[in-house]
């Protein structure tokens, strides 16, 4: 590695470390587990998964999208069940990568994925609004929603614990949002989450508020929790098996969607999805072994990594080293952070997962059905549970296939370029999510240079394949390669010619 690349990676790793620290702790608290378990996941995600990853610039760690699942597992099955579940989920991901199933996770409808994430965001906001007042969240999203008015009505004009915690949380949120809006250009890489936590912690110390603060052990090794034989014997329990499959499925989908998004941010090495799945499997199995949280590739930390100028995987590895060093050397500083400050960060994080912009995009570009899939997934995640929401969304996605059951085949014909001519790729049939792996492989196998993509023989393109094609077009053109597009009468989406 040359000196310039090392310098870029070193700088980017510091930025990602500053972004990751408050999120690792906050997501652990939202998951109903001690803060150090989220930090352990950040360390493993950086050092181990960073070294093995198929997406070199992606950063892995605890994800807000899994907090609701972990909270429910801990509540219903106990903290001791989490380790075996993660070990099994990691093995499922390893098997999926070895069987080259990475592209199939990308075939999940974007409406389902974003509806699921929006539902998770709503659940995080509803739960953390209670933590903002130093109260424990309730057992479900609807229960949290119904209890919110009473929690605010119960506030007193005098400065008790709940009122002090709310002041800390509001200071955190205000500082985070104001910093992101007004920060000077020279300090653009300083993350808002860090500024928010510092502001909330400072307010609690200056005014000597008696609020709950995070608890971390003086030694990181003291937080390691290896599964006992009795815990491993529960792997035959159907509820444990189901939880492991759900975590593996959602973590894999979120990771690969994040990897695809990271690929759009730079022109370097493309993601190898099956290798990324296997790296995540190793990471989650290790997290289960030491009693940490599940991990995914996470877009917030990954985008910070790219924007900070990371050149190689070294940046992700080093950010894990910095987390390890900070927790090992300065645990006393972490103990000063109020729980309400982390709740404030999570309220903002959860709110941003509720992307109404995405559902508007689905409706405007692809019509009512994809938007309805998003809405149904969102509603069922909030009102019932995550698994039900995802299954309802996937079931509704199949409705898109019904009018095209007799012509689901997609034929891909490639013509190599002659001298001074473009490579030609002809598609014929129906491009639906069941054909997405084939379509993705054909598009990504095209060499650099001009390309002519012909869709005249395509009778139908669903929104999952449409978004794949649009992302590929944008990435190709951003890299300076000319693309001539002939989409004929295909109109489920609007492509720039």
Secondary structure, 3 states (H helix, E strand, C coil): CCHHHHHHHHHHHHHHHHHHHHHHHHHHHHCCCCHHHHHHHHHHHHHHHHHHCCCCCCEEECCHHHHHHHHHHHHHHCCHHHHHHHHHHHHHHHHHHHCCCHHHHHCCCHHHHHHHHHHHHHHHHHHHHHHCCCCCCCCCHHHHHHHHHHHHHCCCCCCCHHHHHHHHHHHHHHHHHHHHHHCCHHHCCCCHHHHHHHHHHHHHHHCCCCCCECCCCCCHHHHCCCCCHHHHHHHHCHHHHHHHHHHHHHHHHHHHHHHHHHHCCCCCCCCCHHHHHHHHHHHHHHHHHHCCCCCEEEHHHHHHHHHCCCCCCHHHHHHHHHHHHHHHHCHHHHCCCEHHHHHHHHHHHHHHHCCHHHHHHHHHHHCHHHHHHHHHHHHHHHHCCHHHHHHHHHHHHHHHHHCCHHHCCEEEEEECCCCCCCEEEEEEEEECHHHHHHHHHHHHCCCCCCEEEEEEEEEEECHHHHHHHHHHHHHHHHCCCCEEEECCCCCCCCCCC
